[in-house]
Amino acid sequence: GGNSSVPGGPMGGIRVVFGRPPPGAIHLGSMELPSFLGQGQGANATGAENGESELATLEGKLRAANLTDEARDAAARELRRLKRMAPQNSDYSSTFDYLEWIADVPWRVSSEGTISVRRAREQLDRDHSGLDKVKRRIVEFLAVAKRTGEVRGSILCMIGPPGVGKTSLGQSVAKALGRKFHRISLGGVHSESEIRGHRRTYIGALPGLVMQAMKKCGANDPVIVLDEIDKLGTRSLHGDPSSALLEVLDPEQNSAFRDHFLNLPFNLSKVLFIATANEEEGIARPLLDRMEVIEMSGYTTQEKVRIAEAHLVPKQLARHGLSPDELQIGRDMLELLCTAYTREAGLRELERKVAAVCRAVAADLAEEVEEAQEREAGGDD
């Protein structure tokens, strides 16, 4: 061995000894650098393999999706960009999410249900008593759609007090048509981005409520109820959401609706939109101009009694664990509840009163069962 000195040390240089270590030196043992480096390469290789498998899965989803021409071009462009990107890149996850959304949106997927006017009429009569004018208008709307082969035309807007069945009418229409149903609650929506989506430049950007509904339904022709459209937020610093809905509801424009996040045209002309509201005054005039208003004044006492017998009482009995033998509510009692205890146009308060009767009976029956069990236990002793 020899030795050499490296200048710059505190004692005039650092001595590097080749050969036998000097006395008092601490032996650190041997470090196998090749194996250590090999482990790092293996970890990197595993991460790369996981990334490649995710990309392969995503590419397969995009190929299987029935994309439009413009969506296919955008997906191919973003996928090439993603393959050149390192997973640690800040744009990697946002681009990956964007491509997943393109693959999941039902661009050309439609429901297999067909329009049957007779079945629709039967479904509406089975689910709703009364409301003859409203049901007739819905049946006429569906008849025109069957003859023309498309649901383009007036957007139905049902205006009436709470609890008269506006939202459930939309569910009945979806059942009759064999289509998916989705409800968008517009109460408190105050930003244009909640309707049209956020631009991808923002962190945590997402599509708007309309495109989220399309993805959840998995078809491009669902029945979408725009609930409480009169509670929509007014113009603010974040834009006017009622103006954003104009393109959604306009039959002449919604065939190429562009969400800010996807930034691709999507055909909404096959969607059957039904809006609900409590008051006409709260709806913006340009929005009201695109809809056909159907007034729903409420139910008569006889209609309430029929609905309670057919729907409300069986529903509350099942909810409270009671059988029809344990509790029977006659027509006289239902009429008394309607006239003396619930003075409303809808049915919500009546349902609450029926539930109160069921709770009282359930409590009495539970106490009787416990007392009988205690007597049996005392007799055995």
Secondary structure, 3 states (H helix, E strand, C coil): CCEEEECCCCCCCEEEECCCCCCCCCCCCCCCHHHHHHHHHHHHHHHHHHHHHHHHHHHHHHHHCCCCHHHHHHHHHHHHHHHCCCCCCHHHHHHHHHHHHHHHCCCCCCCCCCCCHHHHHHHHHHHCCCCHHHHHHHHHHHHHHHHHCCCCCCEEEEECCCCCCHHHHHHHHHHHHCCCEEEEECCCCCCCHHHHCCCCCCCCCCCCHHHHHHHHHCCCCCEEEEECHHHCCCCECCECHHHHHHHHHCCCCHHHEECCCCCCEECCCCCEEEEEECCCCCCCHHHHCCEEEEECCCCCHHHHHHHHHHHHHHHHHHHCCCCCCCCCCCHHHHHHHHHHHCCCCCCHHHHHHHHHHHHHHHHHHHHHHHHHHHHHHHHHC
